[in-house]
Amino acid sequence: MIGLIIIIPLLLSIPVAFTWQYFTKAGFKSNLAFIPFYNLHILLKIIRKPLWWWIFLIIPFINVFVLMLMLVELGKCFGSFKLTEHLAAVLVSFVYFPYLASKGGIVYHDPLTTERPKKGSVREWADAIIFAVVAATIIRTFLFEAYTIPTSSMEKSLLVGDFLFVSKISYGPKLPNTPIAFPFVHHTMPLSTTLKSYVEWIKLPFYRFPGFGNVNRYDAVVFNYPAGDTLSDKFQSNVSYYSLIKEYGRDRVWSDQRNFGKIISRPVDKRENYIKRCVGLPGDSIKIIDADLYVNGVKAMIPAGLQFKYLVKTDGNPLNQRVLDKMNITEGKRSGSNEFIFWIGQDIAAQMKSMPNVVGVTKMIEPAGERNPDVFPYSPDYIWNIDNFGSMWVPQAGKTVELTTKNLPLYQRIITAYEGNKLKVEGGKIFINGKLSTSYTFKMDYYWMMGDNRHNSADSRIWGFVPYDHIVGKAVFVWLSLDPNKSLFNGKIRFNKSMRVVK
């Protein structure tokens, strides 16, 4: 944090250096414009803003917006009042201010004593809208962003219909890979399912600004969907492109646009946002035994909302819906004349066992030794499923693993898709970027994410590791919770679940 307070104002001092001629016109020595930090102090004096504005200049990310305001105000002091001039002062200050000064005739007008031209109503509205868009974009990109929980993968920790704030400064905000985009939408334009909301004329490399901390074990984390780099524009992220390839073959998926749509790719920052709990940090060892998670050989913390799938058998008498509602059971279905499947927590399962018409409550677990082909890493050498998985090591930046054709499926996507190498296997030997390789050193940290609704969550057990450059932020606060199954005047707003801290 100390580094941010020093480095960011230092960077902000750079655009001010290009206004040195304006310092002279305002009655200050021109060389002051080249002194980092101090030139910002002088600029506040020129535009007649109180010196307590320095508070905003040392707050990360807010200071970028404040500098924009200061440059616009400087332009006004020298007669620049057009909207296009304000945009130029903000976007290309290093060109605009020297160009304006080269034309000559610039005169300083003290903002405290000079009457500025009145704006028309259209201009006032335009300024207000642009100000709001810029301010909201900066906040959304670098500070906080609002999200909605669309699926039940985190029930009962986070509910379908929860509206929450995600802190991007907790782990440090990312520089957008695609900075030119339509504001306030993610990857697709409003009223369209296929039209991109961004252009890729300018692509920026991954960079994360310093944040207040690192990802901690058991944090509720928002991240870009790792398997969302390629997808069908018909199914979007609702059906994984890679599952389509496994089921129908690459040739058909790519050629049959009628059934599969157009195959597209997305940069990291425009991939679907997922939220799961981080249960494995870089360097951790993950193992699941009969649905119980172990981290580094120790049984993991059990979140308060942890749920599994249970088979409930009755004596033939129906289950009372009011009782189910009182137990807050929201997911379930009939599987037979006297059998039901519910996704519930251990405590609710115990309550159901005591119901007079219930004769059995059994957790439905995929047995050890039974391979699920849809579970990572999709290799017949790994007889794993969602309830009996691992042991497996989570890759850590700078660490090296020995590579064999057997363990390659664990790390193949990391080596190719996430870290940009070319990989080939010939004659039982592994070649990376054309060189014979018996080991690999990881460039990035990786994380293992799992939903709290363990039997109804597509998570790392399905698509593997989450790279560091996919991490978006930490879920911190639910400000509103709406029940999608109820009407506005019949309990739509879950007041007891609104305004709560995410745990």
Legacy VTK file of the C-alpha trace (Angstrom):
# vtk DataFile Version 3.0
C-alpha trace
ASCII
DATASET POLYDATA
POINTS 503 float
0.000 0.000 0.000
2.884 2.367 0.785
4.206 1.665 -2.708
0.911 2.731 -4.249
0.913 6.010 -2.331
4.354 6.794 -3.768
4.332 5.242 -7.246
0.879 6.283 -8.466
1.267 10.052 -7.754
4.709 9.773 -9.353
3.078 8.434 -12.524
0.386 11.100 -12.324
3.116 13.733 -12.310
4.158 12.754 -15.847
1.205 14.330 -17.755
1.630 17.527 -15.730
5.192 17.902 -17.061
3.737 18.603 -20.521
1.976 21.717 -19.162
5.161 23.607 -18.250
4.301 26.583 -20.479
1.034 27.004 -18.608
2.914 27.211 -15.313
4.707 30.295 -16.649
1.486 31.954 -17.807
-0.043 31.358 -14.356
2.865 33.059 -12.612
4.981 30.066 -11.604
8.405 28.949 -12.791
8.173 26.528 -15.705
10.733 24.114 -14.231
8.326 23.343 -11.380
6.252 21.339 -13.858
9.050 18.757 -14.033
9.321 18.105 -10.290
7.338 14.961 -9.373
4.711 15.378 -6.645
5.393 19.098 -6.323
4.037 19.797 -9.810
0.680 18.390 -8.666
0.784 20.747 -5.701
1.384 23.741 -7.996
-1.317 22.568 -10.389
-3.845 22.642 -7.539
-2.834 26.244 -6.893
-3.191 27.188 -10.577
-6.711 25.785 -10.849
-7.563 27.230 -7.417
-8.550 23.970 -5.757
-8.047 23.431 -1.999
-4.857 21.684 -1.046
-6.809 19.003 0.849
-7.436 17.525 -2.613
-4.093 15.828 -1.976
-6.076 13.307 0.050
-7.671 12.111 -3.182
-4.353 12.138 -5.012
-2.908 9.483 -2.704
-5.938 7.172 -2.773
-5.226 4.484 -5.385
-7.378 4.586 -8.531
-9.477 7.521 -7.245
-6.431 9.680 -7.942
-6.561 8.846 -11.659
-10.044 10.321 -11.872
-9.025 13.366 -9.830
-6.104 14.051 -12.178
-8.523 13.995 -15.113
-10.598 16.678 -13.387
-7.484 18.739 -12.698
-6.404 18.638 -16.349
-9.874 19.671 -17.497
-9.844 22.550 -15.004
-6.411 23.614 -16.262
-7.785 23.766 -19.786
-10.677 25.934 -18.597
-8.194 28.360 -17.013
-6.810 28.903 -20.516
-10.088 29.168 -22.404
-10.785 25.537 -23.314
-14.490 24.965 -22.722
-15.527 22.671 -25.569
-16.296 19.053 -24.804
-13.801 17.869 -27.421
-11.105 19.980 -25.766
-11.856 18.398 -22.404
-11.603 14.925 -23.880
-8.283 15.839 -25.511
-6.962 17.222 -22.206
-7.768 13.929 -20.490
-6.935 11.375 -23.177
-3.936 12.934 -24.975
-2.730 15.622 -22.577
0.895 15.090 -23.634
-0.069 16.180 -27.168
-2.950 18.573 -26.542
-1.327 21.003 -24.092
1.960 21.459 -26.012
-0.009 21.840 -29.264
-2.288 24.506 -27.786
0.706 26.385 -26.359
2.542 26.231 -29.713
-0.294 28.180 -31.337
0.453 31.087 -29.001
-1.912 33.523 -27.373
-2.790 31.396 -24.364
-3.784 33.583 -21.442
-4.392 32.521 -17.859
-7.815 33.332 -16.431
-8.061 33.042 -12.653
-11.114 30.806 -12.017
-11.960 32.770 -8.845
-12.216 36.125 -10.602
-13.097 35.251 -14.201
-16.690 34.668 -15.236
-16.901 31.541 -17.332
-19.351 31.137 -20.227
-22.676 29.601 -19.313
-23.428 26.154 -20.640
-26.525 25.321 -22.621
-28.900 22.680 -21.311
-27.679 20.128 -23.874
-24.064 20.705 -22.871
-24.891 20.433 -19.177
-26.628 17.110 -19.745
-23.757 15.877 -21.921
-21.194 16.830 -19.284
-23.214 15.182 -16.536
-23.640 11.966 -18.503
-19.978 11.780 -19.499
-18.903 12.521 -15.933
-21.190 9.782 -14.592
-20.032 7.241 -17.192
-16.343 7.952 -16.605
-16.717 7.915 -12.816
-18.759 4.711 -12.804
-16.355 3.030 -15.239
-13.361 3.843 -13.049
-15.147 2.587 -9.923
-16.355 -0.552 -11.736
-12.934 -1.297 -13.222
-10.682 -0.545 -10.280
-12.685 -0.516 -7.046
-16.004 -2.343 -6.763
-18.417 -4.016 -9.139
-21.958 -5.246 -8.634
-22.801 -8.862 -9.464
-25.874 -11.071 -9.314
-25.863 -14.753 -8.304
-27.538 -16.603 -11.214
-27.092 -20.233 -10.134
-27.306 -22.297 -6.962
-23.683 -23.475 -6.927
-22.978 -21.525 -3.700
-26.256 -22.283 -1.858
-26.800 -21.657 1.029
-23.813 -19.337 1.439
-24.899 -17.211 -1.532
-28.400 -17.542 -2.922
-29.865 -17.294 -6.391
-31.067 -13.696 -6.579
-28.394 -12.237 -4.291
-27.054 -8.865 -5.450
-23.549 -8.386 -4.144
-20.555 -6.107 -4.323
-17.198 -7.541 -5.304
-14.064 -5.779 -4.118
-11.408 -5.566 -6.795
-8.963 -3.760 -4.530
-8.880 -6.721 -2.125
-6.506 -8.595 -4.443
-5.623 -5.688 -6.739
-7.609 -4.687 -9.846
-6.546 -5.954 -13.245
-5.700 -3.734 -16.183
-8.428 -4.453 -18.767
-7.185 -6.642 -21.617
-9.717 -4.945 -23.924
-9.924 -1.295 -22.803
-12.197 -0.201 -25.669
-15.656 -1.483 -24.778
-19.272 -0.403 -24.440
-19.773 0.801 -20.842
-21.600 -1.173 -18.156
-21.909 -4.448 -20.063
-19.644 -7.453 -19.957
-19.085 -9.232 -23.267
-22.276 -8.871 -25.289
-24.225 -5.807 -26.368
-27.690 -5.231 -24.844
-30.595 -6.834 -26.742
-28.193 -9.198 -28.490
-26.800 -12.650 -27.778
-23.935 -12.530 -30.268
-22.816 -8.920 -30.863
-19.556 -8.208 -29.025
-19.508 -5.267 -26.618
-15.774 -4.777 -27.098
-13.208 -4.455 -29.850
-9.771 -6.021 -29.912
-7.949 -3.346 -31.893
-5.988 -2.625 -28.715
-5.037 -5.536 -26.470
-3.178 -4.908 -23.249
-1.068 -7.551 -21.505
-2.038 -8.842 -18.078
-1.109 -6.503 -15.244
-2.490 -6.453 -11.720
-2.200 -3.337 -9.601
-1.215 -3.889 -5.973
-4.145 -4.609 -3.691
-4.847 -4.818 0.006
-3.962 -8.512 0.219
-3.853 -11.899 -1.457
-6.429 -14.596 -2.081
-6.955 -16.445 1.183
-8.146 -19.996 1.628
-11.952 -20.118 1.906
-12.510 -16.659 0.391
-15.577 -16.361 -1.855
-13.826 -15.354 -5.084
-15.104 -14.010 -8.400
-13.003 -15.052 -11.390
-13.154 -15.331 -15.168
-14.340 -18.769 -16.268
-11.130 -20.628 -17.228
-12.819 -22.838 -19.831
-14.517 -19.820 -21.406
-11.690 -18.981 -23.803
-13.550 -20.804 -26.601
-17.317 -21.250 -26.807
-20.353 -21.607 -29.015
-22.223 -18.334 -29.471
-25.435 -20.389 -29.403
-24.837 -22.039 -26.042
-22.492 -19.381 -24.612
-21.041 -20.601 -21.290
-24.165 -22.604 -20.436
-22.624 -25.579 -22.234
-18.848 -25.934 -22.253
-17.233 -25.916 -25.685
-14.874 -28.655 -24.519
-17.766 -30.880 -23.441
-19.299 -30.404 -26.904
-16.000 -31.432 -28.500
-15.802 -34.568 -26.346
-19.386 -35.552 -27.115
-19.715 -34.665 -30.811
-16.158 -34.265 -32.119
-14.364 -31.118 -33.213
-15.203 -31.386 -36.913
-18.962 -31.450 -36.362
-18.968 -28.720 -33.699
-17.039 -26.366 -35.981
-18.935 -27.160 -39.186
-22.529 -27.568 -37.963
-23.483 -23.949 -37.260
-27.187 -24.780 -37.345
-26.926 -26.879 -34.176
-23.835 -25.440 -32.516
-23.711 -21.857 -33.722
-20.472 -20.043 -34.456
-17.383 -20.954 -32.453
-15.822 -17.825 -30.965
-13.016 -16.934 -28.582
-12.898 -14.386 -25.781
-10.031 -12.588 -24.038
-9.624 -13.278 -20.326
-11.389 -10.147 -19.085
-14.476 -10.841 -21.214
-14.998 -14.419 -20.138
-17.988 -15.265 -17.965
-17.708 -14.326 -14.290
-17.967 -17.234 -11.857
-18.058 -17.198 -8.075
-16.802 -20.108 -5.953
-14.956 -20.641 -2.708
-11.179 -20.878 -2.927
-10.327 -24.111 -1.132
-6.836 -24.629 -2.549
-3.990 -22.101 -2.704
-0.814 -22.384 -4.802
1.269 -25.227 -3.387
-1.632 -26.918 -1.587
-2.461 -30.605 -1.901
-6.142 -31.359 -2.561
-7.946 -34.627 -1.886
-11.620 -35.563 -1.638
-12.626 -38.753 0.179
-16.324 -39.695 0.156
-17.294 -36.036 -0.414
-15.084 -34.786 2.449
-12.454 -32.283 1.332
-8.895 -32.484 2.680
-6.309 -29.729 2.189
-2.693 -30.674 2.900
-3.947 -33.804 4.655
-6.242 -31.908 7.039
-10.028 -31.925 6.765
-11.106 -28.598 5.322
-13.295 -26.013 7.007
-17.006 -26.694 6.520
-18.817 -23.543 5.327
-22.074 -22.795 7.133
-24.038 -23.247 3.912
-22.399 -26.490 2.706
-24.871 -28.711 0.822
-24.898 -32.175 -0.742
-27.384 -34.287 -2.661
-29.551 -36.570 -0.515
-32.001 -39.314 -1.393
-35.057 -39.090 0.851
-37.452 -42.051 1.053
-40.926 -41.746 2.534
-43.539 -44.278 3.655
-45.774 -43.184 0.796
-47.274 -40.157 2.506
-46.455 -36.808 0.837
-43.969 -34.323 2.235
-45.543 -31.170 3.587
-44.478 -28.222 1.413
-44.869 -25.801 4.309
-42.417 -27.871 6.346
-39.958 -27.889 3.434
-40.301 -24.098 3.107
-39.682 -23.703 6.829
-36.503 -25.734 6.449
-35.537 -23.384 3.590
-35.257 -26.240 1.088
-35.213 -24.671 -2.367
-33.781 -27.452 -4.540
-35.395 -30.807 -4.963
-37.224 -33.172 -7.272
-39.221 -36.397 -7.179
-37.276 -39.465 -8.336
-39.917 -42.137 -7.674
-43.311 -42.748 -6.145
-41.922 -42.383 -2.633
-38.415 -41.076 -3.315
-37.151 -37.526 -3.536
-33.771 -35.926 -4.203
-32.905 -32.783 -2.229
-29.805 -30.602 -2.157
-29.525 -29.800 1.547
-27.085 -29.341 4.398
-26.180 -31.916 7.015
-28.339 -30.238 9.664
-31.419 -30.254 7.420
-30.777 -33.914 6.561
-30.808 -34.721 10.274
-34.119 -32.863 10.707
-35.674 -34.760 7.802
-34.688 -38.083 9.346
-36.865 -37.230 12.336
-39.967 -36.567 10.217
-42.627 -39.249 10.874
-43.235 -40.080 7.187
-39.513 -40.282 6.260
-37.975 -43.768 6.373
-34.502 -42.964 5.051
-32.132 -40.079 4.254
-28.944 -41.023 2.389
-26.155 -38.814 1.039
-25.682 -39.706 -2.630
-21.934 -40.191 -3.123
-20.073 -41.375 -6.205
-18.086 -44.366 -4.876
-14.295 -44.552 -4.855
-12.836 -46.452 -7.795
-15.626 -45.366 -10.141
-14.322 -43.005 -12.821
-16.421 -40.045 -13.961
-15.255 -39.132 -17.499
-16.492 -35.543 -17.086
-14.180 -34.919 -14.135
-10.776 -33.259 -14.498
-8.294 -34.286 -15.914
-10.453 -36.531 -18.183
-7.762 -39.206 -18.403
-8.404 -42.943 -17.873
-5.224 -42.974 -15.771
-7.106 -41.021 -13.070
-9.997 -42.971 -11.565
-11.582 -39.908 -10.006
-15.069 -38.500 -9.554
-16.584 -35.479 -7.800
-16.701 -37.234 -4.405
-13.439 -39.179 -4.553
-10.752 -37.060 -6.128
-6.985 -36.687 -5.951
-4.579 -36.400 -4.295
-3.451 -33.511 -6.480
-1.003 -30.624 -6.112
-2.034 -27.046 -6.988
0.703 -25.424 -9.136
2.702 -22.511 -7.746
4.691 -19.864 -9.613
8.388 -20.723 -9.776
7.904 -24.341 -8.746
9.014 -27.160 -11.042
7.374 -30.547 -11.595
8.666 -33.575 -13.397
6.651 -34.261 -16.534
5.567 -37.680 -17.675
2.938 -38.782 -20.147
0.877 -39.928 -17.148
0.779 -36.633 -15.228
0.756 -34.443 -18.353
-3.095 -34.298 -18.448
-2.997 -32.448 -15.108
-0.820 -29.655 -16.462
-1.369 -29.691 -20.235
-3.883 -26.837 -20.313
-1.687 -24.750 -18.012
1.341 -25.226 -20.274
-0.547 -24.402 -23.487
-3.655 -22.254 -22.911
-2.658 -20.338 -19.783
1.103 -19.956 -20.209
1.280 -19.834 -24.012
3.588 -22.721 -24.905
3.432 -25.179 -27.781
3.272 -28.784 -26.627
3.628 -32.012 -28.541
3.930 -35.670 -27.549
5.820 -37.997 -29.905
6.949 -41.523 -29.188
6.130 -41.203 -25.522
8.293 -38.077 -25.222
7.117 -34.547 -24.379
8.261 -31.544 -26.396
7.604 -27.975 -25.242
8.302 -25.270 -27.830
10.165 -27.867 -29.856
12.486 -28.939 -27.030
12.464 -32.292 -25.258
11.127 -31.642 -21.750
11.130 -33.826 -18.679
10.058 -31.026 -16.308
8.147 -27.755 -16.310
8.441 -24.584 -14.214
5.188 -22.700 -13.697
5.012 -18.994 -14.488
1.823 -18.240 -12.552
0.046 -19.190 -9.358
-3.087 -21.322 -9.618
-6.090 -21.884 -7.369
-8.639 -24.609 -6.699
-12.233 -23.376 -6.533
-15.301 -25.296 -5.344
-18.944 -24.377 -4.841
-20.545 -24.762 -1.408
-23.396 -26.685 -3.069
-20.974 -29.526 -3.705
-23.282 -31.794 -5.716
-24.684 -29.002 -7.879
-21.603 -27.016 -8.802
-19.488 -26.959 -11.944
-16.135 -26.048 -10.449
-12.449 -26.999 -10.462
-13.385 -30.667 -10.229
-14.817 -30.259 -13.736
-12.510 -27.762 -15.466
-9.388 -27.708 -13.341
-7.214 -24.898 -12.041
-7.977 -21.171 -11.987
-4.981 -19.061 -13.097
-3.910 -15.968 -11.179
-4.658 -13.714 -14.155
-8.310 -14.879 -14.083
-8.924 -13.693 -10.507
-11.317 -10.701 -10.474
-12.071 -9.910 -6.848
-13.495 -10.889 -3.487
-17.235 -11.089 -2.773
-17.702 -8.878 0.275
-21.289 -7.701 0.723
-24.838 -8.672 -0.283
-26.928 -5.515 -0.455
-30.157 -7.096 -1.710
-31.561 -10.618 -1.924
-34.586 -11.463 -4.084
-36.358 -14.819 -4.161
-36.886 -15.665 -7.865
-39.758 -18.015 -6.989
-41.918 -15.458 -5.178
-43.896 -12.377 -6.160
-43.189 -8.824 -5.070
-45.939 -8.816 -2.438
-45.346 -12.377 -1.258
-41.860 -12.460 0.179
-39.923 -11.477 -2.960
-37.409 -9.484 -0.940
-35.478 -11.656 1.513
-34.935 -9.000 4.163
-33.109 -11.407 6.483
-30.598 -12.150 3.713
-30.096 -8.579 2.504
-27.415 -6.220 3.825
-25.108 -9.001 4.974
-21.361 -9.598 4.829
-20.224 -12.532 2.693
-18.491 -15.183 4.779
LINES 1 504
503 0 1 2 3 4 5 6 7 8 9 10 11 12 13 14 15 16 17 18 19 20 21 22 23 24 25 26 27 28 29 30 31 32 33 34 35 36 37 38 39 40 41 42 43 44 45 46 47 48 49 50 51 52 53 54 55 56 57 58 59 60 61 62 63 64 65 66 67 68 69 70 71 72 73 74 75 76 77 78 79 80 81 82 83 84 85 86 87 88 89 90 91 92 93 94 95 96 97 98 99 100 101 102 103 104 105 106 107 108 109 110 111 112 113 114 115 116 117 118 119 120 121 122 123 124 125 126 127 128 129 130 131 132 133 134 135 136 137 138 139 140 141 142 143 144 145 146 147 148 149 150 151 152 153 154 155 156 157 158 159 160 161 162 163 164 165 166 167 168 169 170 171 172 173 174 175 176 177 178 179 180 181 182 183 184 185 186 187 188 189 190 191 192 193 194 195 196 197 198 199 200 201 202 203 204 205 206 207 208 209 210 211 212 213 214 215 216 217 218 219 220 221 222 223 224 225 226 227 228 229 230 231 232 233 234 235 236 237 238 239 240 241 242 243 244 245 246 247 248 249 250 251 252 253 254 255 256 257 258 259 260 261 262 263 264 265 266 267 268 269 270 271 272 273 274 275 276 277 278 279 280 281 282 283 284 285 286 287 288 289 290 291 292 293 294 295 296 297 298 299 300 301 302 303 304 305 306 307 308 309 310 311 312 313 314 315 316 317 318 319 320 321 322 323 324 325 326 327 328 329 330 331 332 333 334 335 336 337 338 339 340 341 342 343 344 345 346 347 348 349 350 351 352 353 354 355 356 357 358 359 360 361 362 363 364 365 366 367 368 369 370 371 372 373 374 375 376 377 378 379 380 381 382 383 384 385 386 387 388 389 390 391 392 393 394 395 396 397 398 399 400 401 402 403 404 405 406 407 408 409 410 411 412 413 414 415 416 417 418 419 420 421 422 423 424 425 426 427 428 429 430 431 432 433 434 435 436 437 438 439 440 441 442 443 444 445 446 447 448 449 450 451 452 453 454 455 456 457 458 459 460 461 462 463 464 465 466 467 468 469 470 471 472 473 474 475 476 477 478 479 480 481 482 483 484 485 486 487 488 489 490 491 492 493 494 495 496 497 498 499 500 501 502
